[in-house]
């Protein structure tokens, strides 16, 4: 009896300890930050997060033309995730798109984060894993406060086919040492490159026209939520940033 009791105590202690810790991307993925991650490694990491945290929930919203999963991850505190559907309806009711408002589920801010619409701007998907980790990190007291009043909808890769095309190419031509020169091979991507999807459409130009499978599937879920904040994460060339303050005119 005594041995069994101690075995149970040790098991529960180990389980609580495991839940109190999460592996960061650099602890989970070999060479994270030094080499592009494969798409299946990205999916494996988010699967690990959903299996080891009560603050994240997965929704697969579609498939790409090359049959890769398109996934969303809802990140908030556990109570909000339990009331996710009512929070969604409350948000729609606040803008006149639903009559199903409930006082039992308080209104929350909804923030949608989109990464890697251009497949070869791979820092987006890589950073999405770190963003998710920091939001879920049990030792991060600041993000715990945020998640009490916020639903984060995180799409780690809008363009998995382009991301995978670029990643496979980059790994094939990369050597043991990185070369910083702009004219080295790894900085001279061959056409069609990873920017585009399977049919070589620029998905960043398809938000309005909705001609591609990825866009059509994503906008259905987006319209079901109508977030207050949407962030579309890109990379920019170091010597050609395209930024202008709100008061300035954009050039065509």
N, C-alpha and C positions, 0 to 999 in steps of 0.2 A: 504493500500500500504506500509506504513511504517513498520507495523508488519511483512508483508511478506518479505520485504527487509532484516530486521534484522534476520529473520528466515533463509533466504538463506545464509547470511553472517556467522551465527553461524554454519550452516551445513558445509559450505566450510572450515571454520576454524577447525572444528572438524575432517574433512576428511584429511586435510593437516597434522594436528597434529598426526593422526593415522598412516599416511604413514611415518612420521618422526621417528617413534618408531617401534621396533619389540620386541616381547617377546622372551626372552632367553629360552632355553630348561627347565631350572629350574623354570621358571615362567609359563611354559605351561604344563609340565608333573609332576604330583604329585610324590614326592620322587625321582626326578631325581638325580642320583649320589649316592643314598642310596639303591636303589633297581633296578634291571634290568627292562628296559622298555619293555612292550609288543610290538610286531611288528606293531600292528595296531596303537599304540601311536606314533611310529616312522613315519609311513605313515601320520598320522594326523598332526604331526608337520611340515613335509615337505609340506603338502597341505596348511597349514597355511602360510608358508613362500612364496609359489608360489602365493597365493592370496593377499599377503600384500607387495610384493616387485616386482619391475619391472626388477630386476637384476637376476632373476632365472626362468628357464624354465624346465618343466618336459618332459621326454620321457620314457614311459613304453616300455621296450625292450623284455619282455617275461613273462612267468609264470613258477613257480616251479612245481615239480611233485605233490605237495599238493595244487596247485592252488593259491599260493601267488604271488603277483606282484613282478617282477624284474624291478627296476626303476633306471634311470639315471637323474641327475639334472645338467643342464648347468648353470653356474654362471659366469657372466661377466657384463660389463656395458651395458646399454640399447642399445646403438648404435651397439655394437658387436653382441648382441643377434638378432638384426634385420638382420644382415648380416651373420648369422651363417652358412648358406649353402655355401655361396661364400668363407667364411674363410676356411671352410672344404676343398673345392675344391682347393683353393690356397695352402693349406698345402700338399695335395696329389700331386699337380703339382710340388712342390718344391723337391719331391723325385721321380719324374718321373712316377707317377701313375695316372695323369690326365692332360688333355690339356686345362682345363677350368679355366685358371688363369685370374683374373681380377684386374686391377690397382685400381678400385674403392673400393675394400675391402683390406685393408692393412693386411700384414701377422701378425699373432699373435702366441704367445707361447701357446701350448695346453698341459695342465696338467691333467692327469687322476688319480683320487684318488679312490682306491678300499678298502673297509672295510669289515671285518668279513667273510673272506673265510672259517674260522673255526668258526662254530656257537657258540661254548662255549668260544671263546675269545671275550666276549661281549663288552669289552671296546672300540672295534673298532666302532661298530655302535653307541654306546653312544657318543663317541667323534666326530663322523661324524656330529651329530646334532650341536655340539658346533662349529665345523669348519665352517659349513654352516652359522650359525648365525653370526660368526665374519666376514665372507666374505661379508655378506649382511648388517651388522649393519650400519645404516646411520651415526652414530657418530664415526665410525672407519675410520679416514682419510687415514691411511696407506693402508688398503685393497682397498680403492677407487682408489688409484694410481696403485696398482697391476692389477686391473680388466680392466684398460684402454688398457692394452697390453696382457692380458691373458684370455684364455678360460679355466675355471675349469670344468671338467666333473667329477661329484661326484657320486659314487655308494655306498650308505650307508650300503648296506648289500648284499654281493654276495650269501650268503647262508641263506635265510630266514627260510627254513624248520629246519635246524640245530639250528639256533638262537632261534626259537620259542620252539623247543623241550627242549633246555637247559633252557630257560627262564621259561617255565611252571614248569619244575622240581624244579628249584631253588626257585621259589615262593612257591611251595607246601611244601618244607622241611625247609624253613627259619622261624625263630621265630622273636619275637619282638626285640631281641638283637642280634647283630652280634658277632660271635665267631672267634677270630683271630687264634686259634690253627689250625695247618695243619691237625689235626686228627678229627676235628669236622665234622659233617655230610655234611654241605654245601660245604666242600672242598674235599669230597670223592664221586665224580660223578659216578653214576652207568653206566654200559655198556648198550647201545652203546654210550650214552652221546650225546652231541650236536655238537661235532666236525664235524660230517659227514652230508651229505645230506640225502634225503629220502631213497636212495638205499645204504646208508652207504659207499659212496665213499668219499674219502678225496679230495675235490675240488681243494685244493692247489697242488695236484699231477696231476690234470686233465687239467692244462693249455696247456700242450703239446698234450695230447692224445685226448682230446675233446670227451670223451665218454658219458658225462652227459648233460642233457637238459640245465642246467644253463650255462655251459661252451659254448655249441654250439650256444646258443642265444646271449651270451655276445660277443663272438669273432667276430661275424658278424658286430656288431656295432663298436667294437674296430678297426677292419680293415678298416672301413669306415672313421676313424679319424686318425689313426696312430700318436698318441701323441708323443711329444718329451720327456715327462716325465711321467712315471707311478710309482705310489707308492702303494704298497700292504701292508696294515696296519695289523700287528699281535700283539698278546700278547706273552710275553716270561715268563717262570718261573723265579722267582726272583733269584734262585740259579743255574740256568743252561742257561745263555744267550748264544746264538749262533751268535757270531759276529767275523768277521775277517776283517782287512783292505784290500783294493784292492791288495796290493803287496804280501799278504800271500796266501798260498795254503789252500783251503778248504778240510776238511776231508770227506770222503764218508760216 
